[in-house]
Amino acid sequence: MDIFNSVLSNQSTASFTEGSFFLCLGASIAFGLIIAFVYSFRNSTSKSFVMTLALLPAIVQVVIMLVNGSIGAGIAVMGAFNLVRFRSVPGSAKEICSIFLAMALGLATGMGYLLLAGILAVVICTIQLIFSFIKIGDKTSVKKELRITIPESLDYTGVFDELFEQYTKSNELVEVKTANMGSLYKLRYIVILKEQSQEKQFIDDLRCRNGNLEISCCRATFNQETL
């Protein structure tokens, strides 16, 4: 279709004009800013990753323009991208999708297909925004980190089983350590409560079992690398 014709008119890198270059560059930066905004909407992220999404389409676009028609340069660029890949930390599915979208838009603008890139950006970003407003796939169960202090005279292996069965969907003892010269045990569990509204009652019942010693319950945190 005519609307998908390249603004470069299939020109080689030796003949594309400054005007077409800056047109494609401006479009790439605009699409990158749109991707960065949509990704950061209702999503916790880092400033460095948002900046990367904003600049990635422009970088890919320039690379595509430079290697257009050169097999050797194309192979060299692929090797460079592979090196960058091994320097990256694992990301979430949404992060990977945003990176691929930014690269796809950079490829499209680098070849001059600005209208095609615009349609792709609008469609994909609109779908992402729709999914950010609906609850399909949201986690309904929140993992809690439960810390219980008990006296050394209390056998922790089964003393709380009845309460865990009553209040939790799942529970796992992940750490046991002694404290206060061995007179106390500190237990750490990862639990998922059946009802969040029953958290206080759950803690009150645990206090009756552990002699009213210290108990803490908070959202479980896991050490994860971020992009």
MARBA-3410 file (N, C-alpha, C, O; in Angstrom, 1 decimal):
227
0.8,-1.2,0.0,0.0,0.0,0.0,0.9,1.2,0.0,2.0,1.2,0.5 ~ 0.4,2.3,-0.6,1.2,3.6,-0.7,1.5,4.2,0.7,2.5,4.8,0.8 ~ 0.6,4.0,1.6,0.8,4.6,2.9,2.0,4.0,3.7,2.5,4.6,4.6 ~ 2.4,2.8,3.2,3.5,2.2,3.9,4.8,2.4,3.1,5.8,1.8,3.4 ~ 4.8,3.2,2.1,6.0,3.5,1.3,7.1,4.2,2.2,6.7,5.1,3.0
8.3,3.9,2.0,9.4,4.5,2.8,9.6,5.9,2.4,9.6,6.2,1.2 ~ 9.9,6.8,3.3,10.2,8.2,3.0,11.6,8.3,2.4,11.9,9.3,1.8 ~ 12.4,7.3,2.5,13.7,7.3,1.9,13.7,6.8,0.5,14.7,6.9,-0.2 ~ 12.5,6.3,0.0,12.3,5.9,-1.4,13.4,4.9,-1.8,13.9,5.0,-2.9 ~ 13.7,4.0,-0.9,14.7,2.9,-1.2,16.1,3.5,-1.5,16.8,2.8,-2.3
16.4,4.6,-1.0,17.7,5.2,-1.3,18.8,4.5,-0.5,18.4,4.0,0.6 ~ 20.0,4.5,-0.9,21.1,3.9,-0.1,21.5,4.8,0.9,21.1,6.0,0.9 ~ 22.4,4.4,1.8,22.9,5.2,2.9,23.8,6.3,2.3,23.9,7.4,2.9 ~ 24.3,6.2,1.1,25.2,7.2,0.5,24.3,8.3,-0.1,24.9,9.4,-0.3 ~ 23.0,8.1,-0.2,22.2,9.2,-0.9,21.1,9.7,-0.1,20.4,10.6,-0.6
20.8,9.2,1.1,19.7,9.7,1.9,20.1,11.1,2.3,21.2,11.4,2.7 ~ 19.1,12.0,2.3,19.3,13.4,2.5,19.3,13.7,4.0,18.8,13.0,4.8 ~ 19.8,14.9,4.4,19.8,15.4,5.8,18.4,15.5,6.2,18.0,15.3,7.4 ~ 17.5,16.0,5.3,16.1,16.2,5.7,15.5,14.9,6.1,14.8,14.9,7.1 ~ 15.6,13.9,5.3,15.0,12.6,5.6,15.6,12.0,6.9,14.9,11.4,7.7
16.9,12.2,7.1,17.5,11.7,8.3,16.9,12.3,9.6,16.6,11.6,10.5 ~ 16.8,13.7,9.6,16.3,14.3,10.8,14.8,14.1,10.9,14.3,14.1,12.1 ~ 14.1,13.9,9.8,12.7,13.5,9.9,12.6,12.1,10.7,11.7,12.0,11.6 ~ 13.3,11.2,10.2,13.3,9.8,10.8,13.8,9.9,12.3,13.2,9.2,13.2 ~ 14.8,10.7,12.6,15.3,10.8,13.9,14.3,11.5,14.8,14.1,11.0,16.0
13.6,12.5,14.4,12.6,13.1,15.2,11.4,12.1,15.5,10.9,12.1,16.6 ~ 11.1,11.3,14.5,10.0,10.4,14.7,10.4,9.3,15.7,9.6,8.9,16.5 ~ 11.7,8.9,15.6,12.2,7.8,16.5,12.2,8.3,18.0,11.8,7.6,18.9 ~ 12.6,9.6,18.2,12.6,10.1,19.5,11.2,10.3,20.0,11.0,10.0,21.2 ~ 10.3,10.7,19.2,8.9,10.8,19.6,8.3,9.5,20.0,7.6,9.4,21.0
8.6,8.5,19.2,8.0,7.1,19.5,8.7,6.6,20.8,8.0,5.9,21.6 ~ 10.0,6.9,21.0,10.7,6.4,22.2,10.1,7.1,23.4,9.9,6.4,24.5 ~ 9.7,8.3,23.4,9.1,9.0,24.5,7.7,8.4,24.8,7.4,8.3,26.0 ~ 7.0,8.1,23.8,5.7,7.5,24.0,5.8,6.1,24.7,5.1,5.8,25.6 ~ 6.8,5.3,24.2,7.0,4.0,24.8,7.4,4.2,26.3,6.8,3.4,27.1
8.3,5.1,26.6,8.7,5.3,27.9,7.6,5.7,28.8,7.5,5.3,30.0 ~ 6.7,6.6,28.3,5.6,7.1,29.1,4.6,6.0,29.4,4.1,5.8,30.5 ~ 4.3,5.2,28.4,3.3,4.1,28.5,3.8,3.1,29.5,3.1,2.5,30.3 ~ 5.1,2.7,29.4,5.7,1.7,30.2,5.7,2.2,31.7,5.4,1.4,32.6 ~ 6.0,3.4,32.0,6.1,3.9,33.3,4.7,4.2,33.9,4.6,4.4,35.2
3.7,4.2,33.1,2.3,4.5,33.6,1.9,3.3,34.5,1.8,2.2,34.0 ~ 1.6,3.6,35.7,1.1,2.6,36.7,2.1,1.4,36.8,1.7,0.3,37.0 ~ 3.4,1.7,36.7,4.4,0.7,36.8,5.6,1.2,37.5,6.1,2.3,37.1 ~ 6.2,0.5,38.5,7.4,1.0,39.1,8.6,0.6,38.2,8.7,-0.5,37.7 ~ 9.5,1.6,38.1,10.6,1.4,37.2,11.7,2.3,37.6,11.6,3.1,38.5
12.9,2.2,36.9,14.0,3.0,37.2,14.2,4.1,36.1,13.7,3.9,35.0 ~ 14.8,5.2,36.5,15.0,6.3,35.6,15.9,5.9,34.4,15.6,6.3,33.3 ~ 16.9,5.0,34.7,17.8,4.6,33.6,17.1,3.8,32.6,17.4,3.9,31.4 ~ 16.1,2.9,33.0,15.4,2.1,32.0,14.4,2.9,31.2,14.3,2.7,30.0 ~ 13.8,3.9,31.8,12.9,4.8,31.1,13.7,5.5,30.0,13.2,5.7,28.9
14.9,6.0,30.4,15.7,6.8,29.5,16.1,5.9,28.3,16.2,6.3,27.2 ~ 16.4,4.6,28.6,16.8,3.7,27.6,15.7,3.4,26.6,16.0,3.4,25.4 ~ 14.5,3.3,27.1,13.4,3.1,26.2,13.2,4.3,25.3,12.8,4.2,24.1 ~ 13.4,5.5,25.9,13.2,6.7,25.1,14.2,6.9,24.0,13.9,7.4,22.9 ~ 15.4,6.4,24.2,16.5,6.6,23.3,16.8,5.5,22.3,17.4,5.6,21.3
16.3,4.3,22.7,16.6,3.1,21.9,16.1,3.1,20.5,16.9,2.8,19.6 ~ 14.9,3.6,20.2,14.4,3.7,18.8,15.4,4.5,17.9,15.7,4.2,16.8 ~ 15.8,5.7,18.5,16.7,6.6,17.7,18.0,5.9,17.4,18.6,6.0,16.3 ~ 18.6,5.2,18.4,19.9,4.5,18.3,19.8,3.4,17.2,20.6,3.3,16.3 ~ 18.7,2.6,17.3,18.5,1.5,16.3,18.3,2.1,14.9,18.8,1.6,13.9
17.6,3.2,14.8,17.3,3.8,13.5,18.6,4.3,12.9,18.8,4.1,11.7 ~ 19.5,4.9,13.6,20.8,5.4,13.1,21.6,4.2,12.6,22.2,4.2,11.6 ~ 21.6,3.1,13.4,22.4,1.9,13.1,21.9,1.3,11.8,22.7,0.9,10.9 ~ 20.5,1.2,11.6,20.0,0.6,10.4,20.3,1.5,9.2,20.6,0.9,8.1 ~ 20.3,2.8,9.3,20.6,3.7,8.2,22.1,3.5,7.8,22.5,3.5,6.6
23.0,3.3,8.8,24.4,3.2,8.5,24.7,1.8,7.9,25.6,1.8,7.0 ~ 24.1,0.8,8.3,24.4,-0.6,7.7,23.6,-1.0,6.5,23.7,-2.1,6.0 ~ 22.7,-0.1,6.1,21.8,-0.4,5.0,22.7,-0.8,3.7,23.4,0.1,3.2 ~ 22.5,-2.0,3.2,23.2,-2.4,2.0,24.6,-2.9,2.3,25.3,-3.4,1.3 ~ 25.1,-2.9,3.5,26.5,-3.4,3.8,26.4,-4.7,4.7,26.0,-4.6,5.8
26.7,-5.8,4.1,26.6,-7.1,4.8,27.6,-7.1,5.9,27.3,-7.5,7.0 ~ 28.8,-6.7,5.7,29.9,-6.7,6.7,29.5,-5.9,7.9,29.7,-6.3,9.0 ~ 29.1,-4.7,7.6,28.7,-3.8,8.7,27.5,-4.4,9.5,27.5,-4.3,10.8 ~ 26.6,-5.0,8.8,25.4,-5.6,9.5,25.9,-6.7,10.5,25.4,-6.8,11.6 ~ 26.8,-7.6,10.0,27.4,-8.7,10.9,28.1,-8.1,12.1,27.9,-8.6,13.2
28.8,-7.0,11.9,29.5,-6.4,13.0,28.5,-5.8,14.0,28.8,-6.0,15.2 ~ 27.5,-5.2,13.6,26.5,-4.7,14.5,25.8,-5.8,15.3,25.5,-5.6,16.5 ~ 25.5,-6.9,14.6,24.8,-8.0,15.3,25.7,-8.5,16.4,25.3,-8.9,17.5 ~ 27.1,-8.6,16.1,28.0,-9.0,17.1,28.0,-8.1,18.3,28.1,-8.5,19.5 ~ 27.9,-6.8,18.1,27.9,-5.8,19.1,26.6,-5.9,20.0,26.7,-5.9,21.2
25.5,-6.2,19.3,24.2,-6.4,20.1,24.3,-7.6,21.0,23.7,-7.6,22.1 ~ 25.0,-8.7,20.5,25.1,-9.9,21.3,25.9,-9.6,22.5,25.7,-10.2,23.6 ~ 27.0,-8.8,22.4,27.8,-8.5,23.6,27.0,-7.7,24.6,27.1,-7.9,25.8 ~ 26.1,-6.8,24.1,25.3,-6.0,25.0,24.3,-6.9,25.7,24.0,-6.8,26.9 ~ 23.8,-7.9,25.0,22.8,-8.9,25.6,23.4,-9.6,26.8,22.7,-9.8,27.8
24.7,-10.0,26.8,25.2,-10.7,27.9,25.6,-9.8,29.0,25.9,-10.3,30.1 ~ 25.5,-8.5,28.8,25.7,-7.6,29.9,24.4,-7.2,30.6,24.4,-6.5,31.6 ~ 23.3,-7.7,30.1,22.0,-7.3,30.6,21.6,-8.2,31.7,22.0,-9.4,31.8 ~ 20.8,-7.7,32.7,20.2,-8.5,33.7,18.8,-9.0,33.3,18.2,-8.4,32.4 ~ 18.3,-10.1,33.9,17.0,-10.6,33.5,15.9,-9.6,33.7,16.0,-8.9,34.8
15.0,-9.5,32.8,13.9,-8.5,33.0,12.6,-9.2,33.0,12.5,-10.4,32.7 ~ 11.5,-8.5,33.4,10.2,-9.0,33.3,9.7,-9.1,31.9,10.3,-8.5,31.0 ~ 8.5,-9.8,31.7,8.0,-9.9,30.4,7.6,-8.5,29.8,7.7,-8.3,28.6 ~ 7.1,-7.6,30.7,6.7,-6.3,30.2,7.9,-5.5,29.8,7.9,-4.8,28.8 ~ 9.0,-5.6,30.5,10.2,-4.9,30.1,10.8,-5.4,28.8,11.2,-4.6,27.9
10.8,-6.8,28.6,11.3,-7.3,27.3,10.4,-6.9,26.2,10.9,-6.6,25.1 ~ 9.1,-6.9,26.4,8.1,-6.5,25.4,8.4,-5.0,25.0,8.4,-4.7,23.8 ~ 8.6,-4.2,25.9,8.9,-2.7,25.6,10.2,-2.6,24.9,10.3,-1.7,24.0 ~ 11.2,-3.4,25.2,12.5,-3.3,24.5,12.3,-3.7,23.0,12.8,-3.1,22.1 ~ 11.6,-4.8,22.8,11.4,-5.3,21.5,10.5,-4.3,20.7,10.8,-4.1,19.5
9.6,-3.6,21.3,8.8,-2.6,20.6,9.7,-1.5,20.2,9.6,-1.0,19.1 ~ 10.5,-1.0,21.1,11.4,0.1,20.8,12.4,-0.3,19.7,12.6,0.6,18.8 ~ 12.9,-1.5,19.7,13.7,-1.9,18.6,13.0,-2.0,17.2,13.5,-1.6,16.2 ~ 11.7,-2.5,17.3,10.9,-2.6,16.1,10.6,-1.3,15.5,10.7,-1.1,14.3 ~ 10.3,-0.3,16.3,10.1,1.1,15.8,11.3,1.7,15.3,11.3,2.4,14.3
12.5,1.4,15.9,13.7,1.9,15.4,14.1,1.3,14.0,14.6,2.0,13.2 ~ 13.8,0.0,13.9,14.0,-0.6,12.6,13.1,0.0,11.5,13.5,0.3,10.4 ~ 11.8,0.3,11.9,10.9,0.8,10.9,11.3,2.2,10.5,11.3,2.6,9.3 ~ 11.6,3.1,11.5,12.0,4.4,11.2,13.4,4.5,10.4,13.6,5.3,9.6 ~ 14.2,3.5,10.8,15.5,3.5,10.1,15.4,3.2,8.6,16.3,3.5,7.8
14.3,2.4,8.3,14.1,2.1,6.8,13.1,3.1,6.2,12.8,3.0,5.0 ~ 12.7,4.1,7.0,11.9,5.2,6.4,10.4,4.9,6.5,9.6,5.7,6.0 ~ 9.9,3.9,7.1,8.5,3.6,7.1,7.9,4.2,8.4,7.5,3.6,9.4 ~ 7.7,5.5,8.3,7.3,6.3,9.5,5.8,6.0,9.8,5.4,5.9,11.0 ~ 5.0,6.0,8.8,3.6,5.7,9.0,3.3,4.3,9.6,2.5,4.2,10.5
4.0,3.4,9.1,3.9,2.0,9.7,4.4,2.0,11.1,3.7,1.4,12.0 ~ 5.5,2.7,11.4,6.0,2.8,12.8,4.9,3.5,13.7,4.7,3.1,14.8 ~ 4.3,4.5,13.2,3.3,5.2,14.0,2.1,4.4,14.3,1.6,4.4,15.4 ~ 1.6,3.6,13.3,0.5,2.7,13.5,0.8,1.7,14.5,0.0,1.4,15.4 ~ 2.0,1.1,14.4,2.5,0.1,15.4,2.5,0.6,16.8,2.1,0.0,17.7
3.1,1.8,16.9,3.2,2.4,18.2,1.9,2.7,18.9,1.7,2.4,20.1 ~ 1.0,3.2,18.1,-0.4,3.6,18.6,-1.1,2.3,19.0,-1.7,2.3,20.1 ~ -1.1,1.3,18.2,-1.8,0.0,18.5,-1.3,-0.7,19.7,-2.0,-1.0,20.7 ~ 0.1,-0.9,19.8,0.7,-1.6,20.9,0.5,-0.8,22.2,0.2,-1.4,23.2 ~ 0.8,0.5,22.1,0.7,1.3,23.4,-0.7,1.4,23.9,-0.9,1.4,25.1
-1.7,1.5,23.0,-3.1,1.5,23.4,-3.5,0.2,24.1,-4.2,0.2,25.1 ~ -3.0,-0.9,23.6,-3.3,-2.2,24.2,-2.6,-2.3,25.6,-3.2,-2.8,26.5 ~ -1.4,-1.8,25.7,-0.7,-1.8,27.0,-1.5,-0.9,28.0,-1.6,-1.3,29.2 ~ -2.0,0.2,27.6,-2.7,1.1,28.5,-4.1,0.4,28.9,-4.5,0.5,30.1 ~ -4.7,-0.3,28.0,-5.9,-1.0,28.3,-5.7,-2.1,29.4,-6.4,-2.2,30.4
-4.6,-2.8,29.2,-4.2,-3.9,30.2,-3.9,-3.3,31.5,-4.0,-4.0,32.6 ~ -3.4,-2.0,31.6,-3.0,-1.4,32.8,-4.2,-1.1,33.7,-4.1,-0.9,34.9 ~ -5.4,-0.9,33.0,-6.6,-0.6,33.7,-7.5,-1.8,34.1,-8.3,-1.7,34.9 ~ -7.3,-2.9,33.4,-8.0,-4.1,33.8,-7.2,-5.0,34.7,-6.0,-4.9,34.7 ~ -7.9,-5.9,35.3,-7.2,-6.8,36.3,-7.0,-8.2,35.9,-6.7,-9.1,36.7
-6.9,-8.4,34.6,-6.6,-9.8,34.1,-5.2,-10.1,34.4,-4.3,-9.4,34.1 ~ -5.0,-11.2,35.1,-3.7,-11.7,35.4,-3.1,-11.1,36.7,-2.0,-11.4,37.1 ~ -3.8,-10.2,37.4,-3.3,-9.6,38.6,-3.2,-10.6,39.7,-4.0,-11.6,39.7 ~ -2.2,-10.5,40.5,-2.1,-11.4,41.7,-3.1,-11.1,42.7,-3.1,-10.0,43.3 ~ -3.9,-12.1,43.1,-4.9,-11.9,44.2,-4.3,-12.3,45.5,-4.9,-11.9,46.5
-3.2,-13.0,45.5,-2.6,-13.5,46.8,-1.3,-12.8,46.9,-0.4,-12.8,46.0 ~ -1.1,-12.3,48.1,0.2,-11.5,48.5,1.0,-12.4,49.5,0.4,-12.8,50.5 ~ 2.2,-12.6,49.1,3.1,-13.3,50.1,3.5,-12.4,51.2,3.9,-11.3,51.0 ~ 3.4,-13.0,52.4,3.8,-12.2,53.6,5.0,-12.9,54.3,5.1,-14.1,54.3 ~ 5.8,-12.1,54.9,6.9,-12.6,55.7,6.5,-12.5,57.1,6.3,-11.4,57.7
6.4,-13.7,57.8,6.0,-13.7,59.2,7.2,-14.1,60.0,7.8,-15.2,59.8 ~ 7.5,-13.3,61.0,8.6,-13.6,62.0,8.0,-13.8,63.4,7.2,-12.9,63.9 ~ 8.3,-14.9,64.0,7.7,-15.2,65.3,8.9,-15.6,66.2,9.8,-16.3,65.9 ~ 8.9,-15.0,67.4,9.8,-15.3,68.5,9.2,-16.2,69.5,8.1,-16.0,70.0 ~ 9.8,-17.3,69.8,9.3,-18.3,70.8,10.4,-18.6,71.8,11.6,-18.5,71.5
10.0,-19.0,73.0,10.9,-19.5,74.0,11.6,-20.8,73.6,11.0,-21.6,72.8 ~ 12.8,-21.1,74.1,13.4,-22.3,73.7,12.7,-23.6,74.2,12.9,-24.7,73.6 ~ 11.8,-23.5,75.2,11.1,-24.6,75.7,10.0,-25.0,74.8,9.4,-26.1,74.9 ~ 9.6,-24.2,73.8,8.5,-24.5,72.9,9.0,-25.2,71.6,9.8,-24.7,70.9 ~ 8.4,-26.3,71.3,8.7,-27.1,70.1,8.0,-26.4,68.9,6.8,-26.5,68.8
8.8,-25.8,68.0,8.1,-25.0,66.9,7.7,-25.9,65.8,7.0,-25.4,64.9 ~ 8.0,-27.2,65.8,7.8,-28.0,64.6,6.3,-28.2,64.3,5.9,-28.4,63.1 ~ 5.4,-28.1,65.3,4.0,-28.3,65.0,3.1,-27.4,65.8,1.9,-27.6,65.8 ~ 3.7,-26.5,66.6,2.9,-25.7,67.5,1.9,-24.8,66.8,0.9,-24.4,67.4 ~ 2.3,-24.3,65.6,1.4,-23.4,64.9,0.6,-24.0,63.7,-0.1,-23.3,63.0
0.7,-25.3,63.6,0.1,-26.0,62.4,-1.4,-25.7,62.3,-1.9,-25.5,61.3 ~ -2.1,-25.8,63.5,-3.5,-25.6,63.5,-3.9,-24.1,63.0,-4.9,-24.0,62.3 ~ -3.1,-23.1,63.5,-3.4,-21.8,63.1,-3.1,-21.5,61.6,-3.8,-20.8,60.9 ~ -2.0,-22.1,61.1,-1.7,-22.0,59.7,-2.7,-22.6,58.8,-3.1,-22.1,57.8 ~ -3.3,-23.7,59.3,-4.3,-24.4,58.5,-5.6,-23.5,58.5,-6.3,-23.5,57.5
-5.8,-22.8,59.6,-7.1,-22.0,59.6,-6.9,-20.7,58.9,-7.9,-20.3,58.2 ~ -5.8,-20.0,58.9,-5.7,-18.7,58.3,-4.9,-18.6,57.0,-5.0,-17.5,56.4 ~ -4.1,-19.6,56.6,-3.3,-19.4,55.5,-3.6,-20.4,54.4,-4.1,-21.5,54.6 ~ -3.3,-19.9,53.1,-3.4,-20.8,52.0,-2.2,-21.7,51.9,-2.3,-22.9,51.5 ~ -1.1,-21.1,52.2,0.2,-21.8,52.1,1.1,-21.2,53.1,1.0,-20.1,53.5
2.1,-22.0,53.6,3.1,-21.5,54.6,4.3,-22.4,54.4,4.3,-23.6,54.2 ~ 5.5,-21.7,54.7,6.8,-22.4,54.6,7.7,-21.8,55.6,7.9,-20.6,55.6 ~ 8.3,-22.6,56.4,9.3,-22.2,57.3,10.7,-22.1,56.6,11.2,-23.1,56.1 ~ 11.2,-20.9,56.5,12.4,-20.7,55.6,13.6,-20.4,56.5,14.7,-20.5,56.0 ~ 13.5,-20.1,57.8,14.7,-19.8,58.6,14.4,-20.0,60.0,13.3,-19.6,60.5
15.3,-20.5,60.8,15.3,-20.7,62.2,16.6,-20.2,62.8,17.7,-20.7,62.3 ~ 16.6,-19.4,63.7,17.9,-19.0,64.4,17.6,-18.7,65.9,16.5,-18.4,66.3 ~ 18.7,-18.8,66.7,18.6,-18.6,68.1,18.9,-17.2,68.4,19.6,-16.5,67.6 ~ 18.5,-16.7,69.6,18.7,-15.4,70.0,18.8,-15.3,71.5,18.3,-16.3,72.2 ~ 19.3,-14.2,72.1,19.4,-14.0,73.5,20.1,-15.2,74.2,19.5,-15.8,75.1
21.3,-15.5,73.7,22.1,-16.6,74.3,21.4,-18.0,74.2,21.6,-18.8,75.1 ~ 20.6,-18.2,73.2,19.9,-19.5,73.0,18.6,-19.6,73.8,18.0,-20.7,73.7 ~ 18.2,-18.6,74.5,16.9,-18.7,75.3,15.7,-18.5,74.4,14.6,-18.8,74.8 ~ 15.9,-18.0,73.2,14.8,-17.7,72.3,15.1,-18.3,70.9,16.3,-18.4,70.5 ~ 14.0,-18.6,70.2,14.1,-19.0,68.8,13.4,-17.9,67.9,12.3,-17.5,68.3
14.0,-17.6,66.8,13.3,-16.7,65.9,13.0,-17.4,64.6,13.9,-17.9,63.9 ~ 11.7,-17.5,64.3,11.3,-18.3,63.1,10.8,-17.3,62.0,10.2,-16.3,62.3 ~ 11.2,-17.7,60.8,10.7,-16.8,59.7,10.0,-17.7,58.7,10.5,-18.7,58.2 ~ 8.7,-17.3,58.4,7.8,-18.0,57.5,7.5,-17.2,56.3,7.5,-15.9,56.4 ~ 7.2,-17.8,55.2,6.6,-17.1,54.0,5.2,-17.7,53.9,5.0,-18.9,53.7
4.2,-16.9,54.1,2.8,-17.3,54.1,1.9,-16.5,53.1,2.3,-15.4,52.8 ~ 0.8,-17.1,52.7,-0.2,-16.5,52.0,-1.5,-16.6,52.7,-2.0,-17.7,53.0 ~ -2.1,-15.5,53.2,-3.3,-15.5,54.0,-4.5,-15.8,53.1,-4.6,-15.4,52.0 ~ -5.5,-16.5,53.7,-6.7,-16.7,53.0,-7.5,-15.4,52.9,-8.1,-15.2,51.8 ~ -7.5,-14.6,54.0,-8.3,-13.4,53.9,-7.4,-12.3,54.6,-6.9,-12.5,55.7
-7.1,-11.2,53.8,-6.2,-10.1,54.4,-6.9,-9.5,55.6,-6.2,-9.0,56.5 ~ -8.2,-9.5,55.7,-8.9,-8.9,56.8,-8.7,-9.7,58.1,-9.0,-9.1,59.2 ~ -8.2,-10.9,58.0,-8.0,-11.7,59.2,-6.6,-11.6,59.8,-6.2,-12.4,60.7 ~ -5.8,-10.7,59.3,-4.4,-10.7,59.7,-4.2,-10.4,61.2,-3.4,-11.0,61.8 ~ -5.0,-9.4,61.7,-4.9,-9.1,63.1,-5.3,-10.3,64.0,-4.6,-10.6,65.0
-6.4,-10.9,63.6,-6.8,-12.1,64.4,-5.8,-13.2,64.4,-5.6,-13.9,65.4 ~ -5.2,-13.4,63.2,-4.1,-14.4,63.1,-3.0,-14.1,64.0,-2.5,-15.0,64.7 ~ -2.5,-12.8,64.1,-1.4,-12.5,64.9,-1.8,-12.6,66.4,-1.0,-13.1,67.2 ~ -3.0,-12.2,66.8,-3.5,-12.4,68.1,-3.5,-13.8,68.6,-3.1,-14.2,69.7 ~ -3.9,-14.7,67.7,-3.9,-16.2,68.0,-2.5,-16.7,68.1,-2.2,-17.6,69.0
-1.6,-16.2,67.3,-0.2,-16.6,67.4,0.4,-16.1,68.7,1.2,-16.9,69.3 ~ 0.0,-15.0,69.2,0.6,-14.4,70.5,0.2,-15.3,71.6,0.9,-15.5,72.6 ~ -1.0,-16.0,71.5,-1.4,-16.9,72.6,-0.6,-18.2,72.6,-0.4,-18.8,73.7 ~ 0.1,-18.5,71.5,0.9,-19.7,71.4,2.4,-19.4,71.8,3.0,-20.3,72.3 ~ 2.8,-18.2,71.5,4.3,-18.0,71.7,4.6,-17.2,72.9,5.7,-16.7,73.1
3.6,-17.1,73.9,3.9,-16.4,75.1,3.9,-14.9,75.0,4.6,-14.2,75.8 ~ 3.2,-14.4,74.0,3.2,-12.9,73.7,4.5,-12.3,73.5,4.7,-11.1,73.8 ~ 5.4,-13.1,72.9,6.7,-12.5,72.4,6.5,-11.8,71.1,5.5,-11.8,70.5 ~ 7.6,-11.3,70.6,7.6,-10.4,69.4,7.1,-11.2,68.2,7.6,-12.3,67.9 ~ 6.2,-10.6,67.4,5.7,-11.1,66.1,5.7,-10.0,65.1,5.2,-8.9,65.5
6.1,-10.2,63.9,6.0,-9.2,62.9,5.5,-9.9,61.6,5.8,-11.0,61.3 ~ 4.7,-9.1,60.8,4.2,-9.6,59.6,4.2,-8.5,58.6,3.6,-7.4,58.8 ~ 4.9,-8.7,57.4,5.0,-7.7,56.4,5.1,-8.4,55.0,5.2,-9.6,54.9 ~ 5.0,-7.5,54.0,5.0,-8.1,52.7,6.4,-8.7,52.4,7.4,-8.1,52.7 ~ 6.4,-9.9,51.8,7.7,-10.5,51.6,8.5,-9.8,50.5,7.9,-9.4,49.5
9.7,-9.6,50.7,10.6,-8.9,49.7,11.7,-9.9,49.3,12.2,-10.7,50.0 ~ 12.0,-9.8,48.0,13.0,-10.7,47.4,14.0,-9.8,46.7,13.6,-8.9,46.0 ~ 15.2,-10.2,46.8,16.3,-9.5,46.1,16.3,-9.8,44.6,16.5,-10.9,44.2 ~ 15.9,-8.8,43.8,15.9,-8.9,42.4,16.7,-7.8,41.7,16.6,-6.7,42.1 ~ 17.4,-8.2,40.6,18.0,-7.2,39.8,17.0,-6.5,38.9,16.1,-7.1,38.4
17.2,-5.2,38.7,16.3,-4.5,37.9,17.0,-3.9,36.7,18.2,-3.6,36.8 ~ 16.3,-3.7,35.6,16.9,-3.1,34.4,17.0,-1.6,34.6,17.5,-0.9,33.7
END
